[in-house]
């Protein structure tokens, strides 16, 4: 059987337009940019930045953000072309189905589970650490065994290092956001818009206040000397850090999962994708420079809430809980967009017969794929409750980079196989831009180290068992289901 059978664009568009399974189109360009910013500014900035600076790049983490942004720019241009050609829920999965065939589509769809679901878990763990910090500032100390994974030592605000049993606050926020997503996309977008405004204000306040208390000595050495091991400081550390903090940029591709809920996707999707990427890249670079100038990068070691550490070097004690509260709002929006994206990918895969029909059932009142939301509420909660943040963060990064490589490659294929299809947005300088996207993103994947590659291969192996055991026989394109 042909594993590379492709799904015709005409069929994709026909399925998207009619019937009771159609998602509700309510999102304009402003909402799409807000979705992108909502997903981009989060754990990658507020938590992963500290981990990457402490372990890999030092103050040169700013250069890692620039490198990651370059890879994102190449991929973002490719996503923009696809999202206007194929304005359907499913993101890279749907694009791969139309260009590279069903088998590759399954692989990328399964990979997106790793990207979005595990990404939401990563952010929920960070969200939990900030909640603990807020409660401590109010004189309330939550039981240590309820705020941490058994495998993730957590430094409490009082300086105590503890191991817990379960991260209950992280589970709570995953469940709360999942319920909101079941109620409706428009309601979710409104909540996201509010928390995005709060989050951006917090970032600007930290930059505006923190820049006055930066110590030049914290930038020396700007690129710490390599320890003799690849990825631990030096230029290889900058590369590895870029791969790790690449997690911070996954928001713009999450925008593409909402294409079927955009009012005018051909016009608005490039605005949402590229606009959110540009805005956040500028904020990221400036923020990382200020953060590593406030505190020495070594202070961020094993700290899930590094911004709180940086703010402690300013005299404004009242600012710390306020910043933590704003960050909590910001992390909430990231979780919302990640869970939104994942449910839409599963919705598309289910409609194609590659997953059970239950995941493409639309709620009769709210017009949302509510059963997919329930599944991922349970699945992500397990990661949130028991997984360490460093592991899930790097798993998300390698999954994201893999998806970007596939999308860049898909643009090259599509230009050759279907050159006459209408493209409201065209990626410039093809094949140069897609090739550069492939090379830069693959370089950052290699920078993540063999352990993350091993996790990726294990994850994909499980996906292949599901595909050959169920999906191939039920594929609607093959006449199954």
N, C-alpha and C positions, 0 to 999 in steps of 0.2 A: 504494500500500500504506500502511496506517495506521501511521505511525511511533510513535504514542502508545498502541499496544495494551498493556494492562496484564496482568500475570500474576496470576491469582486467588490469594488467600491460601490457599484450601483446597488448591490444587495445590502451592504452596510448602511447606506443612506436610506434605503427603503425601510429597513427594520427600525431605524431610529425615528422615523417620522410618524408612524401610525400605531393605532391599537391602544389597549389598556395598559401596555407595559411602557408607555412613554413617560419619561421624567418631565417634571414641570420646569419650563424655561422662565426664570425670574431674575437672573444675574446680569447686571450691566458691567461696563468696564471698571467702574470704581469698585464694585464688589469683587471683581476678579483680581484687581491689584491688591485689595485688602486681604483676599484669601492668600495670595502669594506672600505678602509681608507677614501675614499671620503665621504661615508655616515656616518662613525663612528665619525670622528673628525669634529664637527660642533657646533650646538647650545648647545648640551649637555655639551661640554667643555667650550665654550665661553660665554654662557648665563645661561643655567640651573644650572651650577655649582655654580654660585654666588647666585642664588635664593635659592638653596638647602642648601648652607652653612649658609646663613643669617637667614633662617626660621626654619631649622630642625637640622643640624648637627654641625655647627661651623667649626673649623679647622679639626674636625674628618671626614670631607667630604672625605678625602683620604681613610678612612676605608670603607665608603659607596661605593667608586669605587671598592675596593677590593671585597666586598660582591657581588656587581652587576656583577663583572667579573667572580666570581665563578659560579653564575647562568648561565651566558653566556657560560662558558666553557662546562658545562653539555649539554646545548641546542645546542651549536655549534658542538659537537661531533655527536649528533643525526641528525642535519641538514646535516652534511657531509655524513653520511651513506645514507640518503634518496636522496641526490642530485646526488650520483653516481648510485643508483639503478633506480631512476626515473629522468633522466636528462632533465626535461621538464619545460617550463615556468609555473609559477603559485605558486612556493614555497610551503608553508605549505598547501595551498588549494589543490594542486594536490596530495600531500602526504596523506592528510586526505581522499581524494576520493578513493585512492587505499587501505586504511587500515581500516578506521572507518566508511565509508559509505557516501552517498550523502548528507544527512541532516547535519552531522557534517562538511562535506566539505563546505557546504554553509555557515554555521555559521562562520567557520574560514576564508573563503573568504571575508565575509562581515566584519569581524573583521579586516582583513588586509586593508580594505578601511580606517578604523579608524587609523590604524598604519601608513600607508604610506601617505595618503592624508592629514590627520591632522598633521602628522609629518612635511611634506613639508610646511604647513602653519606656524607652529611654527618657523621653521628656517627662513622663509621669513620675519617674524616680527622682528627677531633678525637682519637679514640682513639690514632691513630698519633702525634700530636704529644706526647701524654702519655707514651707508651711511650719515645719518643726522650728525653724529659726524665728518665725513670726510669733508663734505661741510662746517660745522661750522669752522673747522680749516683753511679752505681756505677763510674765511670771507663771506661765503654764508649761510644765514639762511632761510631754507625752511619754508613755511607757516605752523604754528602749526596744523591747522585743516586738513592738507593733509598728516600728518605723523603719525597719531595715531588713534586707535580705540576709539569710544565714551565711552567704558567701561574699557579702560586701561590708567590710568594716566601715562604720560611719562615725565621723568626729562630731560629737554633740556640741552645741554652743558653749557648754561649760568646760570643754576641753577633753571630755571623756571619750575614749574610743570603744565602741560597742559593736557586737554582732547581734542581730535580731532573729526573729522567727519568720516574720512576714511584714511586708511594707504595705500596711493598711491604707494610709492616705493615698498612695499611688493607685490602689485598686478603686478607691472611692471616686477619684476624678475620672478614671476611665469609664466607670459605670454611669456617672452623671452626664458626661459628654455624649455617650452612646445613646442615652435616652433622649437628649436634645436633638440629635441627628434623626432619630426615629420620628420626631414630631414634625420636622419639615426643613427643607433647604433654605427657604426664605428667612425663617426664624433663626436658623443657625447662622446665616450670613449677617443678620442684624447684630446678634451677640458678638460675632467675630469682629465686626466693624468697631464696636465699642472698645473691646479689649485691645485691638490693634492701636487705636488712638492712645490709650493709656500706656501701652508698651513703648511706642515710639517716643512719647514724652519722657518716659523713664530713661531711655537710652540717651536722649538729648540732655537731660538733667545730669546724668553721670558724666557725660563728656564735658558739659559746660562748667560743672563744679570741680570735677576731678583734675582738669587740665591745670588748675592753679596750684595743685599740690604734687605735681609730678616731680620725681627726683631723677636727675640725669644719671646718677650712679646706678640706678636700676637697669639702665640700658647697656651697661658695660659688664661683660662683652655682649654686643648685640646678637652675634651668632656664637653661642657657647661652643667650645672645642668638642669635637666628636670623642666619645668615650672609647672608641675602638670597635664599636659594634654598629652595624648599619641601622640607621633610624634613630639613634640616640645622639641628638644634637649635630652640629655641623650642617652641611648642605643636605646630607641624606636625611637629617632630622627635619629640615624644612619640608622636604618631599613627603616624608611620612606624616608629619603634622597636617599637610595639605589634604592627604587622604582621609585622615581622621576627622578634621573639621569640615570636610566636604559634606558631612551630615547636615551642616548648617545651611546648605544651599538647596536642599531637596524641595523647598516650597514651590519653586516655579514650575516644576513638572507636576506637582499636585494640582496646580491650576488647570492643567490640561485634562484631568479626570472629570472636571465639571463642564466640559465643552457641551454636553448634551443638555445642560441646564442654563446655558448662556443665551441671552436674548438674540444677539447678533454675533455668533461665534466667529464668522469670517473676518470681522472687523475688530472685535473686542479681545480675542484670544492673544494675539501678539502683544497688545497693550498690557494685558494682565501678566503675561510671562516675562517680557523684556523689561517692562516698567518696574515690576517688583524686584527683579534681579539687580537692576542698576541702583535703585534707591538703597537696597540693603547692603550691597557691596561697599558703597561709600561709608555707610554707618559702621559696618564691620571693621574696616581697616582703621578708621579713626578711633573706634571704641577699644580695639585691641592695643593700640599704641598707648592710650591713656591708662588702661588697666594695668599693663606691665610696667608703666611708669610710676603708678601709685604704689605698687607692691612688687618686691622682687619675685621673679617667676618661681623660685624655689618654695615660696609660701603657698603656692597653689597645689602642691603635691597632696594627692588623696583627699582633695576637698571638692565636694559636689556643688558647693555654692561659692565660687571664687569671687563673684562681684561683691559679696558681703565682706570678704577679706580685704578687697581693694578699698572699699568705702571706709573701712575701719581706719585707714591712714589719713582721713580728713577729720577736721574737728567738729563736723556737723553730725552729732549723735542722732538728732531727730530725723536725719535723712535716711538712715539705715533701714528702719522698719518700713518707711515709705517706699524706698526703692525695692525692698523685698516684696512688698505688696504689689507693686507695679509689675515686677518680674513674674509673680504668680499669675497675674492676669495674662501676661504675654505667653507664658508656657501653656496656659489653658487653650489659647487660640491655636497653638501648634498641634496640640492633641486633637483638637476639633478637625483641622484640615487633614491630618494624617488618617484619622478614622473615616472621614468623608471620602478621601481618595481610595482607600482600600475597599470600602463597600461598593464603590462604583466599578472598580476593576472586577471584583467578584460578580457583580451584576452582569457585566458584559460577558464574562467567561461562562456564566450559567446560561445566558441566552443563546450562546453558541453550542450548548450541550456538553461543554467540557467539564462542567460541574453540575451537580443535581439542580433541578428546576427550582427547588425551594429558595435558592439564593437570588433568583430574579423575580420573585414575587413582590409586587408593589402593594403597599398598604392602600386599601380602598379610599381612605379619607386623607391621609397625609401625603400620598404619592411618593413614598420613599421606599428603598429596598430594606425594609425593617428586619427581615430575617438575617440578612448579612450583617447588619449592625449588632444583632444579638450574638451571632457566632463570634465576631471579633471582640465584643465586650468580654466574653469568657476567655478567649484565646490570649488577648493582650493583657488581661488582668493577671493571668498566670505568670507571664514574663515580668510584669510590673511588681508582682508580689515577691518573686524569688530570684530574679536575675541581677547580677552586678552591672552597674551603669557602664563601666568601661567596655565590657564584652558586648552588650547590646548596641552601644553606640558605634563601635567599629564594624559590627555585623551589618548595621544599617548603611554605613558608608560604602562598603564593598558592593552591597546590593544595588545601591543608587548608581555607582559608577558603571556597573555592568549594564544597567538599563540605558544609561547615556550612550555607551558604546554601540549598543544595538540600534538605537534611534539614529545616531549619526550614520551608521552603515546603511540603514533603511532608506535614508534620503538618496544616497548614491544609487541604490538599486532602483528606486522609484523613478528617478530622472531618466534611467535607461529603459525601463520596462513600460512606463506610462508617461511619456514626455508631454502629451497633449492635454492631460487632465488640468482643469482650472486650478490655479494656485493663487488665491488672493494675496498671500504673502510668500515670497520666494527667498530661500536662503541664498545669500550672496556668495559668489566665488566657489561654486560647486565644481569639482569635488574637493577643492583645497580646504574649505572650512570644515566639512565633515571629517576629512582625513586628520586634520589637526585635532579635532574633537576626540577622535578615536585614540590618537597617540597620547595626548595629554591625560585623558581619563584612564587609559591603560597604565600609564606611568604611575599615576596615583594609586591604582589598584595594587601594583607591585610593591609600592611603598608601604602598604599596610601589613606586609609580612605573611609568612606561610600559615600561621594559625588561622588567620581570617580566610585565607584561600581554602583551607581545609574545611572550615565551617560552611563556606559557600558551596563546596562540592558535595558535602553531606546533605545540605538542604536541597540542592538540585537533584541529588540521587533519590531522595524521598519523593520529590515532584515527578520524576520519571516513572517511578513505580505506580503513582496515581494515574499518570497519563496513559501508560500502556495497559494498566489494569482496568481503568474505567473510561477515561476521556475519549480515547481513540474510537471505542465502540459506540459511544453515545453522541459523537460529533454530528451536529445538524448539517454541516457542510458535506459530510460523507453519507448522509441519509439516515443517520442514527437518531437516537433520542425520541 
